[in-house]
């Protein structure tokens, strides 16, 4: 039934519906059913290929095409048929099995195939693999491409502004200068590490029966190496086998997936807050959309809404991901159903993360560096050279260098003349005096430029 986005209960399916369209066929009810169908069909094909299961002959080319067609051409109408069956069975996975039986029809090969549908499986064998495939595809096809796009945008900015001096602030106070590019490069490096951990995370799956021991499999075919067959099947889906489980795959990898995404998102929150603050200082301007309104009452405003929107969505994503990580690995004995309703919300968390990344990418695209505003700040901050002066004094063994410069500068308006008069009194080589006097806040940036360029 089609529902207007204006009446959607969740913003994911309402206000932000167009932003998460890439996730819709993965995490929706349609997506879950589609992946369940895939797992059931691929398991049946795996059994047919097993030489030790004599009652199930190898599939003919025609039947291979039929089974592949069920998976490859699965449609919304098919999903609605599964839901209609579920309305009678009151069991979602069993409804998938009955749907596939219908699709097989009544050909000469189908009676035995129908008997081997869902062979030895518990519902969780199908569900855990379906969710694993969902999250694997979301990572590969949606999240990682967006992470790469965001990284490319930040890397470009870091290199473009690698040498642009900028006043640092520690504890909100003026500190040794940096460059615009170096501060952005810091985030690139942090995101790289988090992205690599997320990309390399192993996604696990199991197919070992009602309590994880191949009980039914073994009693039906005691001579089949079910552990190897199951392992090969799970690997054929692009997943890593988990052989030791209860009825459920214990979801530890899902918690790891959630935690690695939380860490990535947390770095983005830090980025959003820093950019927001730089916009507030006037270091960054935002390009103006002609018809955009920044305030309902103050016409002059151009708010940093993209970064605020992203921060809010990242918080929502992390709250949900945190619950998944804490809840899903816990199950009473062999299993309970508390994980089922929670897993259905995984797409919501991924959706909020996707919306946030889109907002950040959009926001970065609107930023324009204001070198005049940045230059005015750094050029007026002569106090930041106190660090440089006292450090050179240490090199030449001048007693109490820190204390002397502190007495000169702390709590006072520091000027170029004040510092130069002080440097002139120092018992250091003349070339060092000259070097310190040639130093300005804008040139006191250390290796910032090369650090930004070399990411």
C-alpha positions in Angstrom: 0.0 0.0 0.0 1.5 3.3 -1.0 1.7 5.9 1.8 2.4 9.6 1.2 5.8 10.6 2.6 3.9 13.4 4.4 2.3 10.8 6.5 5.3 8.7 7.2 6.0 8.0 10.8 9.8 8.0 10.4 11.7 10.9 8.7 13.7 8.2 6.9 10.6 7.3 4.9 9.3 10.9 5.0 11.4 14.0 4.8 14.6 12.2 3.9 13.0 9.4 1.7 14.9 10.5 -1.4 18.2 10.5 0.4 18.1 6.8 1.4 16.7 5.3 -1.8 19.9 3.2 -2.2 19.1 1.5 1.1 15.4 0.8 0.4 15.9 -2.5 -1.5 18.4 -3.7 1.1 16.8 -3.0 4.5 13.1 -2.9 3.8 10.7 -5.7 4.3 11.0 -6.3 0.6 14.7 -6.5 1.0 14.6 -9.0 3.9 12.2 -11.2 1.9 14.4 -11.0 -1.2 17.5 -12.1 0.7 15.6 -14.9 2.4 14.5 -16.2 -1.0 18.2 -16.0 -2.2 19.4 -18.0 0.8 16.8 -20.7 0.5 17.4 -21.1 -3.3 21.2 -21.1 -3.0 21.0 -23.7 -0.2 18.8 -25.9 -2.3 21.3 -25.6 -5.2 24.2 -26.4 -2.9 22.4 -29.6 -1.7 21.8 -30.6 -5.3 25.5 -30.2 -6.1 26.5 -32.4 -3.2 27.4 -35.9 -4.5 26.7 -37.7 -1.2 23.0 -36.7 -1.2 21.9 -39.4 -3.6 18.2 -38.7 -3.5 18.7 -35.2 -4.9 20.0 -35.5 -8.5 22.1 -32.7 -10.0 19.9 -29.9 -11.4 19.1 -29.8 -15.1 20.0 -26.7 -17.0 16.3 -25.9 -17.2 15.8 -26.2 -13.4 19.0 -24.1 -12.8 17.4 -21.4 -14.9 14.1 -21.7 -13.0 15.8 -21.3 -9.6 18.1 -18.5 -10.7 15.0 -16.7 -12.2 13.3 -16.9 -8.8 16.3 -15.0 -7.2 17.3 -12.7 -10.0 13.8 -11.5 -11.0 12.3 -11.3 -7.5 9.8 -8.5 -7.7 7.5 -6.4 -5.5 4.6 -8.5 -6.6 6.5 -11.6 -5.5 7.1 -10.0 -2.1 3.4 -9.2 -1.7 2.7 -12.9 -2.5 5.0 -14.0 0.3 3.2 -11.6 2.7 -0.1 -13.0 1.6 1.1 -16.5 2.5 2.5 -15.2 5.8 -0.9 -13.9 6.6 -2.0 -17.6 6.7 1.1 -19.3 8.1 1.8 -16.6 10.7 5.5 -17.4 10.0 7.6 -15.2 7.8 10.3 -17.7 6.9 7.9 -20.6 6.2 6.0 -18.3 3.9 9.2 -17.9 1.8 9.6 -21.6 1.6 5.9 -22.0 0.4 6.4 -19.2 -2.1 9.4 -21.0 -3.7 7.4 -24.2 -3.8 4.8 -22.3 -5.8 7.4 -20.9 -8.1 8.9 -24.3 -8.8 5.6 -25.5 -10.3 4.8 -29.2 -11.0 7.5 -30.3 -13.4 9.2 -33.8 -13.2 12.1 -32.5 -11.1 10.1 -30.4 -8.7 8.7 -33.0 -6.2 12.0 -33.9 -4.8 13.2 -30.3 -4.9 10.2 -29.2 -2.8 11.1 -31.9 -0.2 14.6 -30.6 0.1 13.6 -26.9 0.4 14.7 -25.6 3.8 16.4 -29.0 4.4 17.9 -29.2 7.9 17.4 -25.5 8.4 16.0 -23.5 11.3 14.6 -20.0 10.5 17.7 -18.5 11.9 19.9 -20.2 9.3 18.0 -18.2 6.7 17.7 -15.0 8.7 21.3 -14.6 9.9 22.5 -15.0 6.3 20.0 -12.6 5.0 21.0 -9.9 7.4 24.6 -10.6 6.8 24.1 -10.1 3.1 22.1 -6.9 3.7 24.9 -5.4 5.8 27.6 -6.6 3.5 25.9 -5.0 0.5 25.1 -1.8 2.4 28.8 -1.5 3.3 30.1 -2.3 -0.2 27.5 -0.4 -2.4 26.4 2.5 -0.2 28.5 3.3 2.8 32.1 2.8 1.5 31.5 4.7 -1.8 30.1 7.6 0.3 33.0 7.4 2.7 35.4 7.5 -0.3 33.6 10.5 -1.7 33.8 12.4 1.6 37.5 11.5 2.0 38.2 12.8 -1.5 36.5 16.1 -0.8 38.4 16.6 2.4 41.7 15.6 0.9 41.3 18.1 -1.9 40.6 20.8 0.6 43.6 19.8 2.7 45.9 20.1 -0.2 44.4 23.2 -1.6 44.8 25.1 1.7 47.9 23.3 2.9 49.9 26.5 3.3 47.2 28.9 4.4 48.2 30.0 8.0 45.5 29.8 10.6 45.4 30.5 14.3 45.0 27.4 16.4 42.8 27.3 19.5 43.3 25.0 22.4 40.8 25.3 25.2 39.3 28.0 23.1 42.3 30.2 23.5 44.9 31.3 21.0 47.6 28.8 20.4 50.5 28.0 18.1 49.4 28.6 14.4 48.6 25.8 12.0 47.2 25.8 8.5 43.7 25.3 7.3 44.9 22.3 5.2 46.6 20.7 8.2 43.5 20.8 10.3 41.5 19.2 7.6 44.3 16.6 6.9 44.0 15.5 10.5 40.4 14.4 9.9 41.4 12.6 6.6 43.9 10.5 8.5 41.5 9.7 11.3 38.7 8.8 8.9 41.1 6.6 6.8 41.8 4.5 9.8 38.2 4.1 10.8 37.2 3.4 7.2 39.8 0.7 6.9 38.6 -1.0 10.1 35.1 -0.9 8.8 36.0 -2.2 5.4 38.0 -5.1 6.7 35.6 -6.2 9.3 34.7 -9.9 8.8 30.9 -10.5 8.2 29.9 -14.0 9.5 27.2 -16.4 8.8 26.0 -19.8 9.9 24.0 -22.7 8.5 24.1 -25.5 11.0 20.6 -26.3 12.1 18.3 -25.9 15.1 20.9 -25.6 17.8 24.1 -25.4 15.8 25.1 -29.1 15.8 23.8 -30.3 12.4 21.5 -32.7 14.4 18.9 -33.2 11.6 21.5 -33.2 8.9 23.6 -35.8 10.5 20.7 -38.2 11.3 19.5 -38.0 7.7 22.9 -38.3 6.0 25.5 -39.5 8.5 28.2 -39.9 5.9 28.0 -36.3 4.6 30.7 -33.9 5.9 28.1 -31.3 6.9 30.7 -29.0 8.5 32.6 -28.7 5.2 29.4 -28.4 3.1 28.0 -25.7 5.3 31.3 -23.8 5.3 31.5 -23.9 1.6 27.9 -22.7 1.3 28.4 -19.7 3.6 31.7 -18.8 1.8 29.9 -19.0 -1.6 27.7 -16.1 -0.3 30.8 -14.0 0.3 30.6 -14.5 4.1 32.9 -15.9 6.7 31.6 -19.2 8.3 30.9 -19.3 12.0 30.8 -23.0 12.9 30.3 -22.8 16.6 26.9 -21.3 17.4 23.7 -22.0 19.2 20.5 -21.7 17.2 21.5 -18.2 16.4 24.7 -16.7 15.0 25.7 -14.8 18.1 25.8 -11.4 16.4 29.2 -10.5 17.8 30.3 -9.4 14.3 27.2 -7.3 14.1 28.3 -5.5 17.3 31.7 -5.0 15.8 30.1 -3.6 12.6 28.1 -1.2 14.7 31.0 -0.2 16.9 33.3 0.5 13.9 30.6 2.6 12.3 30.1 4.5 15.6 33.8 5.3 15.7 33.7 6.6 12.1 30.5 8.6 12.8 32.1 10.1 16.0 35.0 11.5 14.0 32.4 13.1 11.6 30.7 14.7 14.6 34.0 16.2 15.6 34.5 17.4 12.1 31.0 19.0 12.0 31.6 20.8 15.2 35.0 22.2 14.2 33.7 23.4 10.8 30.6 24.9 12.5 33.0 26.8 14.8 35.2 28.0 11.9 32.1 29.3 10.1 31.1 31.1 13.3 34.6 32.7 13.4 34.2 33.8 9.8 37.1 31.6 8.6 34.7 29.8 6.2 31.9 31.5 4.2 29.0 29.5 2.7 27.9 30.0 -0.8 24.4 31.5 -0.9 21.5 29.8 -2.6 19.3 32.6 -4.1 16.0 31.5 -2.7 17.2 29.9 0.5 16.1 31.4 3.8 18.4 31.3 6.8 16.0 32.6 9.4 12.3 33.2 9.6 13.0 36.7 11.1 16.6 37.6 10.5 17.1 37.9 6.7 20.9 38.3 6.9 21.6 34.8 8.2 23.3 31.9 6.4 23.2 29.1 8.9 25.6 26.1 8.9 22.6 23.8 8.6 24.3 21.0 6.6 26.7 20.4 9.5 24.0 20.8 12.1 21.8 18.3 10.2 24.7 15.9 9.9 25.6 16.1 13.6 22.0 15.4 14.6 21.7 12.4 12.3 25.0 11.0 13.4 23.8 11.1 17.0 20.7 9.2 16.1 22.7 6.6 14.1 25.1 6.1 17.0 22.4 5.8 19.5 20.8 3.0 17.5 24.1 1.4 16.6 25.1 1.4 20.3 21.9 -0.4 21.2 22.6 -3.0 18.5 26.1 -3.6 19.8 25.0 -4.0 23.4 21.8 -6.0 22.8 22.3 -8.3 19.9 25.1 -10.5 21.3 22.9 -11.4 24.3 20.4 -14.2 24.0 18.8 -16.5 26.6 20.3 -20.0 26.2 20.1 -21.2 22.6 17.9 -18.3 21.5 15.1 -15.9 22.3 13.3 -13.5 19.9 14.5 -10.2 21.4 16.9 -9.8 18.5 14.3 -10.1 15.8 12.6 -6.8 16.2 15.9 -5.0 16.9 17.5 -6.3 13.7 14.6 -4.9 11.7 15.8 -1.4 12.6 19.4 -1.8 11.4 18.5 0.0 8.1 17.3 3.0 10.1 20.7 3.4 11.7 22.5 3.0 8.4 20.0 5.5 6.9 20.8 8.2 9.4 24.5 7.7 8.8 24.0 8.0 5.1 21.9 11.2 5.4 24.6 12.6 7.6 27.4 11.9 5.1 25.4 13.4 2.3 24.8 16.6 4.4 28.5 16.9 5.1 29.5 16.4 1.5 26.9 19.1 0.5 28.1 21.4 3.2 31.8 21.1 2.3 30.8 21.9 -1.3 29.4 25.2 -0.1 32.4 26.3 1.9 34.7 29.1 0.8 37.8 29.9 2.8 38.0 33.6 3.8 41.8 34.3 3.8 41.3 37.8 5.0 39.4 36.9 8.1 41.8 34.0 8.9 44.8 36.3 8.2 43.5 39.1 10.5 43.2 36.7 13.4 46.6 35.1 13.0 48.5 38.3 12.3 47.1 39.9 15.4 48.2 37.1 17.7 51.8 37.9 18.5 51.5 36.1 21.8 51.7 32.8 20.1 55.4 33.4 19.4 56.1 33.1 23.2 56.4 29.3 22.6 59.0 29.8 19.9 61.1 32.3 21.9 61.2 30.2 25.2 62.1 27.1 23.2 65.1 28.7 21.5 66.1 30.1 25.0 66.1 26.4 26.2 68.5 25.5 23.4 71.0 28.0 24.6 70.6 27.2 28.3 69.2 30.5 29.4 67.9 30.0 32.9 64.1 29.9 33.5 63.2 30.5 29.9 59.5 29.5 30.4 59.1 31.7 33.5 60.7 34.7 31.9 58.5 34.6 28.8 55.5 33.9 30.9 56.2 37.1 32.9 56.5 39.0 29.7 53.4 37.8 27.9 50.7 36.2 30.2 47.6 38.2 30.6 48.9 41.1 28.6 48.4 42.5 25.1 51.5 41.2 23.3 52.9 43.3 20.4 55.6 42.8 17.8 57.7 45.6 19.4 57.4 44.0 22.9 58.7 40.7 21.6 61.5 42.2 19.6 62.7 44.3 22.5 62.8 41.2 24.6 64.6 39.1 22.0 67.3 41.9 21.7 68.2 41.3 25.4 68.7 37.6 25.0 72.2 36.1 25.2 71.9 34.0 22.1 73.8 34.2 18.8 72.9 37.1 16.6 71.7 34.9 13.8 69.2 33.3 16.2 68.0 36.8 17.2 67.6 37.7 13.5 65.7 34.5 12.9 63.3 35.0 15.8 62.7 38.7 14.8 61.9 37.6 11.2 59.3 35.2 12.6 55.7 36.2 12.5 52.5 34.4 13.6 51.7 33.6 10.0 55.1 32.0 9.4 55.3 30.1 12.6 53.5 27.0 11.2 56.2 24.4 11.6 55.7 21.5 9.2 52.0 22.0 8.8 52.0 22.6 5.1 54.0 19.5 4.2 51.9 17.4 6.7 48.8 18.5 4.9 50.2 17.9 1.4 51.5 14.4 2.2 48.3 12.7 3.3 
